[in-house]
Amino acid sequence: MLKINNFKFFKLLLLLTIFSMEVFSDTLTQYRIHGIENIEKTLDKDLTNKEYWDSQLKNIDTRFGYIESYTNVLACDKSGPTLSLYMQDHKKRYILKKEYGAFTGEVKGDKYKEGDLKTPVGIYNLIKKISKVDSFYGPMAFVTSYPNIYDKYKGKNGSGIWIHGLPTEQERDEYTKGCIAINNQSIECLDRNIDIEKTILIIDEQKISENENKEIFSNLLSQLYEWRYAWLYSDIESYLNFYAPEFIRFDGMDIQRFNTYKTRVFKKRESKSIIFNNINVIPYPNSKNMYKITFYEIYKSNSFEFTGDKVLIVKLENNKMKIITEK
């Protein structure tokens, strides 16, 4: 008699409920003959089908991307400059709730180095709220995750990019050294309306383009799961084909060393479990065909376990996903 753990059995039953009776019957027969490992492989392969993702995205608001983790989007238009707050309604559509006038860096363009007086362009998390700040920054500040993995890949440096208020005890110029500043009533309003763990910040040189083609997201999601499938079943050739020649990992490992390292790991052909949750695929501002993909990864094998956030920066090249950096 086959022995399977409760988690695997529950997962199988849950997934089987989405199939038609004909598919259910075929799947059950495969399970009867070959066991659960065979069924898992079939289901893992099904997750790579673009048709599945087309159906998943059909009624999803993708104006800012495919987003599972964030209920709030802060969109900064540096040309305004403005900072706009979009919040999900009960149908998970992003609705404009507030638009705040803002101050941004004294010098136009994307930030590249410490002290260049520019506000960065990119996708950032709010990693901390500071309630006690110098009066120059108003009543509070939200610390952003600049520089992110893509910033570092491009050789950017600097730090201390905040969203903050205005001086309470002195005058200030109508620009910042690189931060985003809004008036004090606005930042207090923002504080009342957001959970920083559920908020993503997108900064662009102009108003962020909306209504991105769903085809792009279903394509990227299906390829994300093709990458996972190759990883899960130790198909080193297919796996490495997802990496661009210019790939450099967050720790500086280039594509040649990465290929050697992964080939050695895949030769073990270990049985493994890889689960992705809270997936986000967001077009990278001011960058053609570039996307930031994040998810929560649960990885288990006989020799290694990892649970945590994963980040990929990818480009679409001839409709093929290519990873240029990851962490």
C-alpha positions in Angstrom: 0.0 0.0 0.0 1.3 3.5 -0.9 2.2 5.7 2.0 1.8 9.4 1.5 1.9 12.2 4.0 -1.3 14.1 4.9 0.0 17.3 3.3 0.6 15.7 -0.1 -2.7 13.9 0.0 -4.6 17.1 0.8 -2.8 18.9 -1.9 -3.7 16.2 -4.4 -7.4 16.3 -3.5 -7.5 20.1 -3.6 -5.9 20.3 -7.0 -8.1 17.5 -8.4 -11.3 19.4 -7.6 -10.5 21.9 -10.4 -10.5 19.3 -13.2 -13.4 18.1 -15.3 -14.7 14.6 -14.6 -12.9 13.3 -17.7 -9.6 14.8 -16.6 -10.3 13.7 -13.0 -10.8 10.1 -14.2 -7.6 10.1 -16.2 -5.6 11.6 -13.3 -7.0 9.1 -10.9 -6.1 6.3 -13.2 -2.5 7.6 -13.4 -2.4 7.8 -9.6 -3.7 4.2 -9.3 -1.1 2.9 -11.6 1.9 5.1 -10.9 1.4 6.7 -7.5 1.4 10.3 -6.4 4.9 11.2 -7.7 3.7 10.7 -11.2 0.6 12.9 -10.6 2.7 15.6 -9.0 4.9 15.7 -12.1 1.9 16.0 -14.3 0.5 18.9 -12.2 3.8 20.6 -12.1 3.9 20.5 -15.9 0.3 21.8 -16.1 1.5 24.9 -14.2 3.7 25.8 -17.2 0.7 26.0 -19.5 0.0 29.6 -20.7 -3.7 28.7 -21.1 -3.9 28.1 -17.3 -2.4 31.5 -16.6 -4.7 33.2 -19.3 -7.7 31.9 -17.3 -6.2 33.0 -14.0 -5.6 36.6 -15.2 -8.9 37.0 -17.0 -10.6 39.0 -14.3 -7.5 40.4 -12.5 -6.5 44.1 -12.4 -3.0 44.1 -14.0 -2.6 47.9 -14.5 0.5 47.8 -12.4 1.4 44.2 -13.1 0.4 40.8 -11.7 0.3 41.4 -7.9 -0.5 38.9 -5.2 1.3 40.4 -2.2 0.3 44.1 -2.1 -3.0 45.8 -1.5 -1.6 49.3 -1.9 0.5 50.8 -4.7 2.3 54.1 -4.3 3.1 55.5 -7.7 5.5 58.5 -7.9 5.5 60.5 -11.1 8.7 62.6 -11.0 7.5 64.8 -13.8 4.6 66.1 -11.7 5.9 65.6 -9.2 3.1 63.7 -7.5 2.7 60.6 -5.2 -0.5 58.7 -5.8 -2.0 56.1 -3.5 -4.0 53.2 -5.1 -5.8 50.8 -2.9 -7.6 47.5 -3.7 -11.3 47.5 -3.5 -13.4 44.4 -2.6 -13.0 43.2 -6.2 -9.2 43.6 -5.9 -9.2 46.5 -8.4 -6.7 49.2 -7.8 -8.6 52.5 -7.2 -6.9 55.9 -6.9 -7.6 57.1 -3.4 -5.2 60.0 -2.9 -2.9 62.1 -5.0 -0.4 64.1 -3.1 1.7 66.9 -4.4 5.4 66.0 -3.9 9.0 67.3 -3.9 11.7 65.1 -5.5 15.4 65.4 -6.2 16.9 68.7 -7.2 18.5 67.1 -10.3 16.4 65.3 -12.9 17.1 61.8 -14.1 17.7 58.4 -12.4 19.9 58.2 -9.3 23.2 56.4 -9.8 25.5 57.5 -7.0 25.6 59.0 -3.5 25.1 62.7 -3.5 23.9 63.2 -7.1 20.7 64.8 -5.8 18.5 62.5 -7.9 15.4 60.5 -6.9 15.8 56.9 -8.1 13.6 55.2 -10.7 12.5 51.7 -9.7 10.4 49.4 -7.6 10.8 49.5 -3.9 9.4 48.2 -0.6 8.8 50.4 2.4 11.0 48.6 4.9 10.5 50.8 8.1 8.6 53.7 9.5 10.5 56.2 11.6 8.2 58.0 14.0 10.9 60.2 15.6 12.9 62.1 13.0 14.7 65.5 12.8 12.1 68.3 12.5 13.4 68.9 9.0 11.7 65.7 7.8 8.3 66.5 9.4 6.4 64.2 11.7 7.7 60.9 10.3 9.4 59.1 7.4 9.1 55.8 5.5 12.4 54.2 4.6 12.6 52.6 1.1 14.6 49.6 0.0 16.9 51.7 -2.4 19.3 50.4 -3.6 17.5 47.2 -4.7 19.0 44.2 -6.4 18.6 45.8 -9.9 20.2 49.1 -8.7 23.2 47.1 -7.4 23.4 45.1 -10.7 23.6 48.4 -12.5 26.3 49.7 -10.2 24.2 52.3 -8.4 25.0 53.3 -4.8 23.8 55.6 -2.1 21.2 55.1 0.6 18.7 56.9 2.8 15.9 57.4 0.2 12.8 58.1 2.2 9.2 59.3 1.9 9.0 62.0 4.5 7.2 65.2 5.5 8.2 68.9 5.4 10.2 70.9 8.0 8.1 71.9 11.0 10.6 74.6 12.2 12.3 76.0 9.1 11.9 76.8 5.5 12.9 74.4 2.7 13.6 74.5 -1.0 11.1 73.0 -3.5 13.2 69.9 -4.1 15.0 67.2 -2.1 18.4 65.5 -2.1 16.8 62.4 -3.6 13.9 61.6 -1.3 10.2 62.0 -1.9 8.7 64.7 0.3 5.0 65.5 0.8 3.3 67.9 3.2 2.8 66.9 6.8 -1.0 66.5 6.6 -0.4 64.2 3.6 2.1 62.0 5.2 -0.1 61.6 8.3 -3.0 60.7 5.9 -0.7 58.2 4.1 0.3 56.7 7.5 -3.4 56.1 8.3 -4.2 54.4 5.0 -1.3 52.0 4.5 0.3 48.9 5.9 3.9 49.2 4.8 4.2 45.4 4.5 1.3 45.5 2.0 2.5 48.5 0.0 4.8 48.7 -3.1 6.4 51.9 -4.3 6.9 52.5 -8.0 8.9 55.5 -9.1 9.0 56.7 -12.7 10.1 59.7 -14.7 6.5 60.2 -15.8 3.0 58.9 -15.0 3.2 55.1 -14.8 1.6 53.5 -17.8 -1.4 51.3 -16.9 -3.4 48.5 -18.6 -0.3 46.4 -19.4 -1.1 43.5 -21.8 -2.3 40.5 -19.8 -0.6 38.3 -22.5 2.8 39.4 -21.2 2.0 38.4 -17.7 0.5 35.0 -18.5 3.6 34.4 -20.7 6.0 35.4 -17.9 4.1 33.3 -15.3 4.1 30.2 -17.5 7.8 30.6 -18.1 8.4 31.2 -14.4 6.9 27.8 -13.8 8.9 26.3 -16.7 12.0 27.5 -14.9 10.7 25.9 -11.7 9.8 22.7 -13.5 13.4 22.4 -14.9 14.8 23.1 -11.5 12.4 20.7 -9.7 13.3 17.8 -12.1 17.0 18.6 -12.5 16.9 19.5 -16.2 20.1 21.5 -16.2 20.0 22.4 -19.9 16.5 23.9 -19.8 17.2 25.5 -16.5 20.3 27.4 -17.6 18.6 28.4 -20.8 16.6 30.9 -18.7 19.7 32.8 -17.8 21.1 35.7 -19.9 24.8 35.8 -20.9 25.1 39.0 -18.8 23.7 37.4 -15.7 25.4 38.3 -12.4 24.0 37.0 -9.2 23.5 39.3 -6.2 26.7 38.1 -4.7 28.8 38.8 -7.8 28.8 35.3 -9.3 28.9 35.6 -13.1 27.2 33.3 -15.6 30.2 31.0 -16.1 30.7 30.3 -12.4 26.9 30.0 -11.9 26.7 27.4 -14.7 29.5 25.4 -13.2 27.9 25.6 -9.7 24.4 24.6 -10.8 25.6 21.8 -13.0 27.4 20.3 -10.0 24.3 20.7 -7.9 21.9 19.2 -10.5 24.1 16.1 -10.9 23.0 15.0 -7.5 19.5 14.6 -8.9 18.0 15.0 -5.5 14.2 14.8 -5.0 13.0 18.2 -4.0 9.9 20.3 -3.3 9.7 23.9 -4.6 6.6 26.0 -3.8 6.1 29.6 -4.9 3.6 31.9 -3.0 2.8 35.6 -3.2 4.0 36.0 -6.7 4.4 39.5 -8.2 5.4 40.4 -11.7 5.8 44.2 -12.2 7.1 46.0 -15.3 10.3 47.8 -14.4 9.8 51.6 -14.9 11.8 53.4 -17.6 13.2 50.0 -18.8 11.8 48.4 -22.0 10.8 44.7 -21.6 12.3 44.5 -18.1 10.3 43.0 -15.2 10.8 42.5 -11.5 9.5 39.1 -10.3 9.2 38.4 -6.6 7.8 35.5 -4.6 8.0 33.6 -1.4 9.8 30.3 -1.9 9.6 27.1 0.1 12.4 24.8 -1.0 13.2 21.4 0.6 15.7 18.7 -0.5 17.7 16.1 1.4 20.7 18.4 1.7 19.2 21.9 1.8 16.2 23.9 3.0 15.2 27.5 2.3 12.2 29.5 3.1 12.1 33.2 2.2 11.7 35.9 -0.3 13.1 35.5 -3.8 13.8 38.2 -6.4 14.4 37.8 -10.1 15.1 40.7 -12.6 14.2 39.4 -16.0 14.0 40.7 -19.6 11.7 39.5 -22.4 13.9 38.7 -25.4 12.0 37.4 -28.5 9.2 36.5 -26.0 11.6 34.4 -24.0 12.2 35.1 -20.3 15.9 35.7 -19.5 17.1 36.2 -15.9 19.8 38.9 -15.6 20.1 38.9 -11.8 18.6 37.1 -8.8 18.6 37.0 -5.0 
